[in-house]
Amino acid sequence: MTSHPRWLARYLDGERDVVWHELRQLGAQVRDPQFADEAQAVCDEMARRARCNIEVLIERLLEQDYRFHENDDDGTPVQPLTGPGPDAEDFVDWLDQTFGPVPMVLSSWVRIVGDVWMVGTHPDWETSAAADPLVVEVAGLRYPRDDVRPYLLDEFEQWREYPEGRPFQLPVAPDHLHKNNVSGGAPYGLVLPDACADALIVTDTATSFVSYLQRVFDTGGFPRSSGHDRQWAVTRVLASGLDPV
């Protein structure tokens, strides 16, 4: 691997798959001084594209009279995107010191995207909440009066008491059943510690965080079949023209 990989320039030129492959192949070595700044720049660009895609999806859904709401019986309205707060950098540092190291993409997401919650109901597709709508909430920004740190520490302590042979997973979203207000399993989580550029997210399966996001954007924010005959018509419009990450 050259010490001047030009990852960002190549990523911007469309070599995304190759760039991510090279970053993943380096593993924790991506933190070496000759790689770290360039790798973080790619992760930051990914997060900027992801945020742009999310903003487009939210705008399109609102135009279609989609209603963003909690996964509860009341359908309490929610703000689907909450941008990073002024303490985003400090929060990343806390994650890194407490559970870390944390992947570069997680740092980028917290600092650039914030928290996203796309659970809701579409007027022409009443089972939309069953399609695993995109949720990635790390910093607890929808609840500004509550500090998310005690909750994350409690999850960490529970894992330390009963690790059951698995790594710690930082919870970032309800599973697809809970999103649909149905009793389900464990939340989706990012595996920590992890010094790599990309992260490993555990949903129904384990995959890279970037690959997961790309699948979500390819399906207009709803990556799971809900069995409704209107899903494809709705999500095809939503996914049109989104930036690849």
C-alpha positions in Angstrom: 0.0 0.0 0.0 1.4 3.4 -1.0 1.8 6.0 1.6 -0.1 8.4 -0.8 -3.2 6.5 -1.7 -5.2 9.4 -3.0 -8.3 7.8 -1.5 -10.4 11.0 -1.4 -9.7 12.0 -5.0 -10.4 8.5 -6.2 -13.6 8.3 -4.1 -14.8 11.5 -5.6 -13.9 10.2 -9.1 -16.2 7.2 -8.6 -13.8 4.5 -7.3 -15.9 4.1 -4.2 -15.9 0.3 -4.0 -12.1 0.0 -4.6 -11.4 2.7 -2.0 -13.6 1.1 0.7 -12.0 -2.2 -0.1 -8.5 -0.8 0.4 -9.5 1.0 3.6 -11.1 -2.2 5.0 -8.0 -4.3 4.0 -5.8 -2.0 6.2 -7.8 -2.8 9.3 -6.4 -0.9 12.3 -3.4 0.1 10.3 -5.5 2.8 8.8 -4.7 4.8 11.9 -1.1 5.0 11.0 0.0 8.6 10.4 0.5 8.1 6.6 -3.1 7.0 6.2 -5.2 8.5 9.0 -6.0 11.9 7.6 -6.8 10.7 4.1 -9.0 7.8 5.5 -10.9 10.2 7.8 -11.5 12.5 4.8 -13.2 9.7 2.9 -15.3 8.9 5.9 -16.3 12.5 6.3 -17.3 12.7 2.6 -19.4 9.6 3.0 -21.2 11.2 6.0 -21.8 14.4 4.0 -23.4 12.3 1.2 -25.4 10.3 3.6 -26.8 13.4 5.2 -27.7 14.9 1.8 -29.5 11.7 0.9 -31.4 11.7 4.2 -32.5 15.3 3.7 -33.7 14.4 0.2 -35.6 11.4 1.4 -37.2 13.4 4.2 -38.3 16.1 1.7 -39.7 13.6 -0.7 -41.6 11.7 2.0 -43.1 14.9 3.3 -44.2 15.8 -0.2 -45.9 12.4 -0.2 -47.7 13.2 3.1 -45.6 10.7 5.0 -46.0 11.1 8.8 -42.9 10.6 10.9 -43.7 9.2 14.3 -42.6 7.2 17.3 -42.9 3.4 17.3 -45.7 3.5 19.8 -49.5 3.2 20.0 -50.0 6.9 19.9 -47.9 7.6 16.8 -46.3 10.6 18.5 -44.8 12.9 15.8 -41.1 13.2 15.7 -38.4 15.3 13.9 -36.8 12.8 11.5 -33.3 14.4 11.4 -31.5 16.1 14.3 -28.2 17.6 13.3 -25.1 17.4 15.4 -25.0 19.5 18.5 -22.1 21.8 19.6 -20.6 19.0 21.7 -20.4 16.5 18.9 -16.6 16.4 19.0 -16.6 15.9 22.8 -19.2 13.1 22.5 -17.0 11.3 19.9 -14.0 11.7 22.3 -16.2 10.2 25.1 -17.2 7.3 22.9 -13.6 6.7 22.0 -12.4 6.8 25.6 -15.2 4.7 27.0 -15.7 2.0 24.4 -13.0 2.7 21.9 -11.3 3.0 19.7 -14.4 3.7 17.6 -14.4 3.4 13.8 -13.8 6.5 11.7 -17.2 6.3 10.1 -18.9 6.5 13.5 -16.9 9.7 14.3 -18.0 11.1 10.9 -21.6 10.2 11.5 -21.8 11.8 14.9 -20.0 15.0 13.8 -21.7 15.5 10.4 -25.0 13.7 10.2 -26.4 13.6 13.8 -29.3 11.3 14.5 -31.9 10.1 12.0 -35.3 8.4 12.7 -37.4 7.6 9.6 -40.1 5.4 11.2 -43.5 6.5 10.1 -46.6 5.8 8.0 -47.1 6.5 4.3 -50.7 7.3 3.2 -50.4 5.0 0.2 -48.4 2.3 2.0 -49.8 1.7 5.4 -47.2 -1.0 6.3 -44.2 1.3 5.7 -43.0 0.9 9.3 -42.6 -2.8 8.7 -40.0 -2.1 6.0 -37.2 -1.4 8.5 -37.0 2.4 7.9 -33.6 3.9 8.4 -32.8 4.7 12.0 -29.3 5.6 13.2 -29.3 7.3 16.6 -26.1 7.4 18.5 -26.1 10.7 20.5 -29.7 10.8 21.7 -30.3 14.1 20.0 -34.1 13.7 19.8 -34.2 14.0 23.6 -32.0 17.0 24.3 -33.0 17.1 28.0 -31.7 13.6 28.6 -28.0 12.6 28.5 -27.6 9.4 26.5 -24.3 8.5 28.2 -25.9 6.8 31.3 -28.0 4.6 29.0 -24.9 3.6 26.9 -22.9 2.9 30.1 -25.7 0.8 31.4 -25.8 -1.2 28.2 -22.0 -1.6 28.4 -22.2 -2.8 32.1 -24.9 -5.3 31.2 -22.7 -6.7 28.4 -19.7 -6.9 30.7 -21.7 -8.9 33.2 -23.1 -11.3 30.5 -20.9 -11.1 27.4 -22.0 -14.5 26.2 -19.0 -14.7 23.9 -19.9 -11.8 21.8 -18.4 -8.3 21.4 -20.1 -5.2 22.8 -22.5 -3.6 20.4 -23.3 0.1 20.7 -27.0 0.3 20.2 -28.0 2.6 17.3 -31.6 1.5 16.3 -34.5 -0.7 17.3 -34.7 -3.9 15.4 -37.1 -4.1 12.5 -39.9 -5.5 14.7 -39.7 -2.8 17.3 -39.7 -0.1 14.6 -43.1 -1.5 13.7 -44.3 -1.4 17.3 -44.1 -5.2 17.7 -42.1 -7.0 20.4 -38.8 -8.0 18.8 -35.2 -8.7 19.6 -32.0 -6.9 20.4 -31.3 -3.4 18.9 -29.1 -3.0 15.9 -25.6 -2.2 17.1 -22.1 -1.2 16.0 -19.4 -3.5 17.2 -16.8 -1.8 19.5 -14.0 -1.4 20.0 -12.9 -1.1 16.4 -10.0 0.9 15.1 -10.9 0.4 11.4 -12.2 3.0 9.0 -15.6 1.3 8.3 -17.7 -0.2 11.1 -19.4 -3.5 11.6 -23.2 -3.2 12.1 -25.2 -6.1 13.4 -28.8 -6.2 12.2 -30.4 -9.5 11.2 -26.9 -10.1 9.8 -23.5 -8.5 10.3 -22.2 -6.3 7.5 -20.1 -3.1 7.1 -21.8 0.1 8.0 -21.2 1.7 4.6 -22.6 -1.3 2.8 -25.7 -1.2 5.0 -26.2 2.5 4.3 -25.8 1.9 0.5 -28.5 -0.8 0.7 -30.8 1.5 2.6 -30.3 4.3 0.1 -30.8 1.9 -2.9 -34.2 1.1 -1.4 -35.3 4.6 -0.6 -34.7 4.3 3.1 -36.8 1.1 3.5 -34.6 -2.0 2.9 -37.0 -4.7 4.1 -40.0 -6.0 2.2 -43.2 -5.2 3.9 -45.3 -7.4 1.6 -47.3 -4.4 0.4 -48.0 -4.0 -3.3 -47.2 -0.2 -3.2 -43.8 -0.5 -1.6 -41.8 -0.7 -4.9 -43.7 2.2 -6.5 -43.0 4.4 -3.5 -39.4 3.5 -2.8 -38.4 3.7 -6.5 -39.3 7.4 -6.5 -37.6 7.9 -3.2 -34.3 6.3 -4.2 -34.0 8.1 -7.6 -30.8 10.1 -7.9 -29.4 9.6 -4.4 -25.6 9.9 -4.1 -23.8 6.6 -3.7 -21.8 6.4 -0.5 
